[in-house]
Amino acid sequence: MMAPLFKTGFFGREVGIVIAMLLGFGFGFFLEKAGFGSARKLSDVWYGRDFAVIQVMFSAVITTLVGVFGAYYAGWLDLDLMYLNPTYIWPQIAGGITFGLGFAIGGYCPGTVAVATITGKIDGLLFMLAFLFGVALFAEFYPLLEGFYKSGYEGRLFLSDALGLSHGLLAAIIVIFALGVFVFLHWLHPRINKGS
């Protein structure tokens, strides 16, 4: 059996939608269980009080990375059938900066704000309303922004291709880097939080 299962016809659109919904609800459930529906918990990263977000998200990244490229090298996954968002360098850099500022100021990302809103947090609801207002504002001004939105087009681009590395080598570098970050944070956390 070759993945991705939807693209190879293993199941249809309806089953794909159900699976996507279950994965989305599962992701939200585990975000809430980890405490990531709290802006305070998320903001503590910026102040060096709690590094759980970095550890959990880096764990998710390396688990996915090893799973995807492990399946690719084992012949179970056809990377050509996987959808990748096209790369538009300049708008994606601008989007990353905007996202980072919003996260630092409000303490939420789109996933965690959904969790906060659904669990009844007022700050989450206000952040969600601001997020939706921003989406509507972008849609309204899209004709003026379209040139910039489509600038720096690089097509379907893997980071490994951009750096001239094999998928496996880049995956190994990222895993080693992540493990180094985990060790560093384990060492750093008690030193920063001595008085608390």
C-alpha positions as CSV (number, residue, x, y, z in Angstrom):
1,M,0.0,0.0,0.0
2,M,1.4,3.4,-1.0
3,A,0.6,6.7,0.8
4,P,-0.9,9.3,0.7
5,L,-3.9,7.1,0.9
6,F,-6.4,9.6,-0.4
7,K,-4.4,10.4,-3.5
8,T,-3.9,6.7,-4.3
9,G,-7.6,6.1,-4.1
10,F,-7.6,4.0,-0.8
11,F,-10.6,6.1,0.4
12,G,-12.8,8.8,-1.0
13,R,-13.4,12.5,-0.3
14,E,-16.0,11.9,2.4
15,V,-13.8,9.6,4.4
16,G,-11.0,12.1,3.9
17,I,-13.1,14.9,5.4
18,V,-14.1,12.7,8.4
19,I,-10.4,11.7,9.0
20,A,-9.4,15.4,8.8
21,M,-12.1,16.4,11.3
22,L,-11.0,13.7,13.7
23,L,-7.4,14.7,13.4
24,G,-8.3,18.3,14.0
25,F,-10.4,17.6,17.0
26,G,-7.7,15.3,18.3
27,F,-5.1,18.0,17.8
28,G,-7.2,20.5,19.7
29,F,-7.9,18.1,22.5
30,F,-4.2,17.4,23.0
31,L,-3.4,21.2,22.8
32,E,-5.9,21.8,25.6
33,K,-4.6,18.8,27.7
34,A,-1.1,20.3,27.4
35,G,-2.4,23.6,28.6
36,F,-1.8,25.4,25.3
37,G,-5.3,26.9,25.4
38,S,-3.9,29.4,27.8
39,A,-2.2,32.6,26.6
40,R,-0.3,32.7,29.8
41,K,1.2,29.3,29.2
42,L,2.1,30.2,25.6
43,S,3.5,33.6,26.6
44,D,5.7,32.1,29.3
45,V,8.0,30.9,26.4
46,W,8.9,34.5,25.6
47,Y,9.7,35.2,29.2
48,G,11.7,32.0,29.7
49,R,9.4,30.7,32.4
50,D,8.1,27.6,30.6
51,F,9.5,25.9,27.5
52,A,6.8,23.2,27.2
53,V,5.5,24.7,23.9
54,I,9.0,24.5,22.3
55,Q,9.5,21.0,23.5
56,V,6.0,19.8,22.4
57,M,6.0,21.5,19.0
58,F,9.6,20.4,18.2
59,S,8.7,16.9,19.2
60,A,5.8,17.1,16.8
61,V,8.0,18.4,14.0
62,I,10.7,15.7,14.4
63,T,8.1,12.9,14.8
64,T,6.4,14.0,11.5
65,L,9.8,14.6,9.8
66,V,11.1,11.1,10.7
67,G,7.7,9.5,9.9
68,V,7.3,11.2,6.5
69,F,10.9,10.7,5.3
70,G,11.2,7.3,6.9
71,A,8.0,6.2,4.9
72,Y,9.5,7.8,1.8
73,Y,12.8,6.0,2.0
74,A,10.9,2.7,2.9
75,G,8.9,3.1,-0.3
76,W,5.6,3.6,1.5
77,L,5.0,7.2,0.6
78,D,5.2,9.0,-2.7
79,L,6.4,12.6,-2.0
80,D,5.3,13.7,-5.5
81,L,1.6,13.0,-4.5
82,M,1.9,15.0,-1.2
83,Y,0.5,18.6,-1.4
84,L,3.0,21.3,-0.5
85,N,2.0,24.9,-0.3
86,P,3.9,26.7,-3.1
87,T,6.7,28.9,-1.9
88,Y,6.4,32.7,-2.2
89,I,9.5,34.0,-0.4
90,W,8.6,37.6,0.3
91,P,4.9,37.3,1.4
92,Q,5.8,34.2,3.5
93,I,8.6,36.2,5.3
94,A,6.1,39.0,5.9
95,G,3.5,36.5,7.1
96,G,6.0,34.9,9.4
97,I,6.9,38.3,11.0
98,T,3.2,39.2,11.3
99,F,2.4,35.8,12.8
100,G,5.3,36.0,15.3
101,L,4.3,39.5,16.4
102,G,0.7,38.4,16.8
103,F,1.8,35.4,18.8
104,A,4.1,37.5,21.0
105,I,1.5,40.2,21.7
106,G,-1.6,38.1,22.1
107,G,-0.2,34.8,23.2
108,Y,-2.1,32.7,20.7
109,C,-1.6,31.1,17.3
110,P,-4.6,30.1,15.1
111,G,-4.8,26.6,16.6
112,T,-4.5,27.6,20.2
113,V,-6.9,30.5,19.8
114,A,-9.5,28.0,18.5
115,V,-8.9,25.8,21.6
116,A,-9.2,28.9,23.9
117,T,-12.4,30.1,22.2
118,I,-14.1,26.7,22.3
119,T,-13.2,26.3,26.0
120,G,-14.8,29.6,26.8
121,K,-11.8,31.9,27.4
122,I,-12.8,35.5,26.8
123,D,-9.3,36.6,25.7
124,G,-9.4,33.7,23.2
125,L,-12.7,34.8,21.8
126,L,-11.5,38.4,21.4
127,F,-8.3,37.2,19.7
128,M,-10.4,35.0,17.4
129,L,-12.6,38.0,16.5
130,A,-9.5,40.0,15.8
131,F,-8.1,37.1,13.7
132,L,-11.3,36.9,11.6
133,F,-11.4,40.7,11.2
134,G,-7.8,40.5,9.9
135,V,-8.8,37.8,7.4
136,A,-11.7,39.9,6.2
137,L,-9.5,43.0,5.9
138,F,-7.0,41.0,3.9
139,A,-9.7,39.7,1.6
140,E,-11.1,43.2,1.1
141,F,-7.7,44.6,0.2
142,Y,-6.4,41.6,-1.7
143,P,-6.7,43.3,-5.2
144,L,-4.2,45.9,-3.9
145,L,-1.9,43.3,-2.3
146,E,-2.1,40.6,-5.0
147,G,1.2,41.6,-6.7
148,F,3.1,41.3,-3.4
149,Y,1.1,38.2,-2.4
150,K,2.4,36.4,-5.6
151,S,6.0,37.7,-5.4
152,G,9.1,35.6,-4.9
153,Y,7.4,32.5,-6.4
154,E,9.6,29.4,-6.1
155,G,7.0,26.7,-6.7
156,R,6.9,23.4,-4.8
157,L,10.1,23.7,-2.8
158,F,11.5,21.5,-0.1
159,L,14.0,23.1,2.3
160,S,16.4,20.3,1.5
161,D,16.3,21.2,-2.2
162,A,16.9,24.9,-1.5
163,L,19.9,24.0,0.6
164,G,21.2,21.4,-1.8
165,L,21.0,18.6,0.7
166,S,19.3,15.2,0.6
167,H,16.0,14.8,2.5
168,G,17.6,12.3,4.8
169,L,20.6,14.5,5.7
170,L,18.5,17.5,6.4
171,A,16.1,15.4,8.5
172,A,19.1,14.1,10.5
173,I,20.5,17.6,11.0
174,I,17.1,18.9,12.3
175,V,16.7,15.9,14.7
176,I,20.2,16.4,16.1
177,F,19.5,20.2,16.4
178,A,16.2,19.5,18.2
179,L,17.8,17.0,20.6
180,G,20.4,19.7,21.4
181,V,17.6,22.2,22.0
182,F,15.9,19.8,24.4
183,V,19.1,19.2,26.4
184,F,19.8,23.0,26.5
185,L,16.3,23.8,27.7
186,H,16.5,21.0,30.3
187,W,19.7,22.7,31.6
188,L,18.4,26.3,31.2
189,H,15.0,26.0,32.8
190,P,16.0,25.4,36.5
191,R,18.6,28.2,36.2
192,I,16.1,30.8,34.9
193,N,13.4,29.8,37.4
194,K,15.4,29.5,40.6
195,G,13.3,32.0,42.5
196,S,9.9,30.7,41.4
